[in-house]
Structure formats: C-alpha cells, structure tokens
Amino acid sequence: MAFRKWFLTGALALMVSTLAPAKASADWLFTPFIGGTFGGSANVSGFGGNVKNDFNQTLTYGGSLAFLGGGIAGFELDFGYSPNFFGSDSNDAVNLVGDGNVTTLMANLMIAGPKAAVRPYAVGGVGLIKTRVDSADQFFTDVGNNDFGFDVGGGVIFSFSDNVGIRGDVRYFRGITNNDNNGVDLRLGSFQFWRGTVGVTFRF
C-alpha cells in the first residue's frame, strides 16, 4: 500500500513537471548594424540667411547590446554614428560639409514578444546626442555639442537558429534642451531625426 502511494505521488510529480511550461532562458543579444538617417531637422533660421533646416539622408552604423531576461522585458545599450550628417547644397547660405557628424549613445528599456523565430520588440530611453560641425558660428553655439536626448522605436528579429538572426529597426531621436541657465527647465529641442537600420543579431 505504501509502495503504491509513493508510486502514484512520483508519477503525478513527473506528469506535472512535464506539462509545466519551461522557464524562458535569459539572452544577451549583440547586433552590429548599418543603415541610414532621414527626416532630420533643426531650427537654425535664427542665424539669418536662407539656412537649410532639413538635412539629407546619410549613412549610419553602430551596434546594440541588449539583455532579455526570462520574461519579455529587458534593457539595451545602443551606439550609433552618422558621418557627414549635416549635408547641404550650393543654394544654401551656410555650407555645412566635411566632418559634420552625429553620435548617439542611448540606454533603453526593451519590451519584446515571446521568444520565437519572429520576435517583434519596442524600445525607448534616454542618453547622449553628440553633434559636431565644421564651424561654430555656422550652426550650433559650439563646434562640438554634448546634449541629452531620447529615442523611441521598434523592430523585428528574424532568427535563423538559436544563435544568429537578422534585425530590422526604426527609431526616432530628439534632443532635450535646458532653457534655464540658473536651474533646470528641460524641454524638447529642435534637433531631431529618424534612423532605419538592418543588422545581424548574435544571441549568447
């Protein structure tokens, strides 16, 4: 009788453990990417003349390191670099050419769908937006600016195997300015742009 009791208890425990959903494993996702920026603009008309407020599409590249735990929430560090961001043409009063670039470094919250071959996700966070132009009196108050900003966007990861996949991603970036020299009065800045990228995702 005791043997039957232990046998039934063990069989029931085995059945429950078999039917219970497996605990999702935590993943680190590293994604080097390449793409382009578009829809960039800033309010620079205060410098006078026929100054161009919209910027040309340009190459961008960088990398993302994300961590997704057992659930759907995680975090991400995203680095992007866009060389020659501040393009212009011969009709502009201000010639913003040469090594005018934008660098972004963002710390993001990441929300993803369940772990699957096709996994959509959304991101959003804050960080650094660094801009550099050829001449301080042509665009910003300094040759190089380090400003706070934010990004928001999303994409999809297509997994070919447990370790490799392809990621498509679109994000919106905007600067944040402080309008109070003696305190803190944070407001949305005029500098903004979109970024679209494609990258190879390595899971480990």
N, C-alpha and C positions, 0 to 999 in steps of 0.2 A: 504493500500500500504506500509506504513511504517512497519506494523507488518510483512508483507511478506518479506521485505528486511532484517529485523532483524532475522527472522526465517531462511532464506537462509544463512545468514552470520554465524549464530550459527551452522547450520548443516555442513557447509563447514569447519569451525574450528574444529568441533568434528571429522569429517572424516579425516582431515589432522593429528590431534593428534593421532588418532587410527592407521593410516597407517605408521606413522613415527616410525623408529626403536627405541626401548627402549634403554636408556642410560645404558651402561655396568657399573655395580657396582664395587667398589674397593674391593679387597680381601687381607686379611692377611693370609698367608699360613705357618703353623708350621709343620715341618717334622722331627721327630726323625728317625734316620736311622742306619742300620748296614750293613756291607759288608766286603770287603777285598781290600788290595792294591796289585798291581802286576806291573811288568816291572820296578821296582826300580833299580837305578844305581847311581854311583858317581865315580869320578876319584880319587881313593885313592892309586894308584900304586906308587906315589911319596914317600911313606913311606918305600918302599923296601919290599922284600919278595914276596911270592905268595899271594897277598892280593886279596880277592874277591871283584869285582866291582859291582856285581849284588846281589840283596837282595831277600830273599824268600818272597813268598806270606804270608800275615799276616792279622789278624783280624783288622778291623777298625770300629769305631762307632762315633756318634755325632748327631748334629742337625742343621737344617736350618730354618731361619725365613725370609720369602720373602713377599714383598708387590707388588701387581699388581694393577695399577690404572684403570681408565676407558678404557684405550687402551690396547695395547699389551706389553708396556714397563714398567719395574719396577726395583726394586733392591732387593738384598738378602745379608744376613749375614750368613756365613757358618762356622761351627766349626767341626773339625774332630780330632780324637785321635786314634793313632795306637800304641798300646803297643807292645814291643818286635819286633820292626820293623827291627832292624839290626841283622838278623839271620845269622848263619854260620854253617859249618860242620867241622868235625875233620880234613879235608885236608887243611883247611885254616891256614895261618901263623898267622893271627890275629883272636882272638876269641871274636867276638862281640856278647855277650849274656847278659842275665839279663835284667835290666831295660833300654834297649836302645829303645827309643820311638820317635815318630814324632807327633807334634801337629800343626794343621793349623787353621788359622783364616782369612777368606777372605771376602772382601766387593766386591760384584759382581753386574754388570748390567745384568738384566734378560729380555730376549725377548721371549714371549710366543705366541702361536697361539690363535685364538679366543676362548672365554670361551665355553667349550663343555665337553662332557663325556670323550673324549680322547683329551688331550691337550699337544702337544709337546712344548719344550722350549729349549733355548740355554742360557748359562751363560758364563761370563768371567769377571775377575777382578784381583785385587792385594791385598796383605795382608802380614801376618806373617807366616813364616815356622820355627818352633822351633824344634831343634833336640837335643837329649840327648843320650850319650853313657856312658859305664862304665869307660873308661879310656881316658884321653885327648890325650896321646901320641899314642893311637892306631888308632884314626880316625880323628877327627876334631882338630882344634887348641885349643878349649875349651871343657870342659866337657858338657856344655850346650851352644848352639848357637841360637841366635835370628836373623834370616835373612829375608829380603824381598823376596817375590816370587809372582808368578801369577798362576792362574788356568783358564782353559777353558774347556768347555764340554757341555753336554746337557742330555736330558732325556724326559720322558713322564709321565704325571699324568693321571691315570685312576680314574675317580670319580664314586663312588657308590651312592652318594647322594649329596645334596648341601653342606654338611659339612665334609664328610670323603672320602678319596680316597687312592690309592696306587701309590707311585712314584718309578720309576726305573731311575738310574742316573749313568753316567760315566764321569769322569773328569781326566784331565792331570794337574799335578802340577810340577813346576820347580822353583828352587831358582834363585835369582838375586844377583850378587856379585859386589862389588866396587873395581876395580883394581888400584885405585889411592888413596894412603894414605893421600895426601895433597889436594885432590879435589874430584870431582865426575866423575867416569868413570864406569857407570853401564853396566854390560854385563851378558849374560846368564851363570848361574852357572852349575856345573856338576851334582848336586844333582837333581834327577827327579824321578817321579813315577806316576802311574795311580791308580785311585780308582773307584771301582764299588760298588754301594750300592742299597739297597731297603729300603723304609720307608713308614710309614703311614702318610698321609697328612691330617691335620685338617684345615679347612677353617673357618675363622670367620671375 
